[in-house]
Amino acid sequence: MVGLARIGRETRRGKRHKTFYATAPVGDMDRRADIEVETLLKIVLVLVVVWIGLEIVESIIDFVFGPFKSVFGLIIIVVIVLWLLDRI
């Protein structure tokens, strides 16, 4: 088991009890922070743009279908009940 972290406890005589090996190789454990700051900022920027876009789409849909919200909820409830009663 070369390259794997050995986990166990030492006794007074230097023997290990309940020895097992970690699943990740030791060399891969220090690669968590290899992402650059610019890349991280680009990811955050894209996520914010997507968030703003979804807010705009939500406001348009709310403006168009706003009066019909309760009707859509009622239709969804009726469809689910009919599905559960095997009528659909």
C-alpha positions in Angstrom: 0.0 0.0 0.0 2.5 2.6 -1.2 1.4 6.2 -1.0 -1.6 5.7 1.3 -1.8 7.2 4.7 -1.5 4.7 7.5 -4.0 5.3 10.3 -3.8 3.4 13.6 -2.7 3.9 17.2 0.6 2.9 18.7 1.0 0.8 21.8 3.8 1.0 24.3 5.7 -1.6 22.4 5.4 0.2 19.1 2.9 -2.1 17.5 -0.1 -0.7 15.8 -3.6 -2.0 16.6 -6.6 -1.7 14.2 -4.5 -0.4 11.3 -6.3 0.6 8.2 -5.4 2.7 5.2 -7.0 6.0 4.1 -8.7 5.8 0.7 -7.0 8.8 -0.9 -3.4 8.8 -1.7 -1.2 11.1 0.3 -0.1 13.0 -2.7 -3.7 14.0 -3.6 -4.5 15.4 -0.2 -2.8 18.7 -0.7 -4.4 19.6 -4.0 -7.6 21.1 -2.5 -6.6 24.7 -3.0 -5.0 24.5 -6.4 -7.7 26.8 -8.0 -6.5 30.3 -8.8 -8.2 33.4 -7.5 -9.1 34.7 -11.0 -10.8 31.4 -11.8 -12.8 31.5 -8.6 -13.8 35.1 -9.3 -14.9 34.1 -12.9 -17.1 31.2 -11.4 -18.7 33.6 -8.9 -19.3 36.2 -11.7 -21.0 33.6 -13.8 -23.1 32.4 -10.9 -24.2 36.0 -10.1 -25.1 36.6 -13.8 -27.2 33.4 -13.8 -28.9 34.5 -10.6 -29.8 37.9 -12.0 -31.0 36.3 -15.2 -33.2 33.9 -13.2 -34.6 36.8 -11.2 -35.5 38.7 -14.4 -37.2 35.6 -15.9 -39.1 35.0 -12.7 -40.4 38.6 -12.7 -41.5 38.3 -16.3 -43.3 35.0 -15.6 -44.8 36.5 -12.4 -46.1 39.5 -14.4 -47.6 37.3 -17.1 -48.9 34.4 -15.1 -49.4 36.2 -11.7 -53.2 36.2 -11.7 -53.2 32.5 -12.6 -50.9 31.3 -9.7 -53.7 29.9 -7.6 -55.4 28.3 -10.7 -52.0 26.6 -11.6 -51.7 25.4 -8.0 -55.2 24.0 -8.0 -54.6 22.2 -11.4 -51.4 20.6 -10.0 -53.3 19.4 -6.9 -56.1 17.9 -9.0 -53.6 16.2 -11.3 -51.7 14.7 -8.3 -55.0 13.5 -6.7 -56.2 11.9 -10.0 -52.8 10.2 -10.4 -53.0 8.8 -6.9 -56.5 7.5 -7.5 -55.5 5.9 -10.8 -57.9 8.1 -12.8 -55.1 9.2 -15.2 
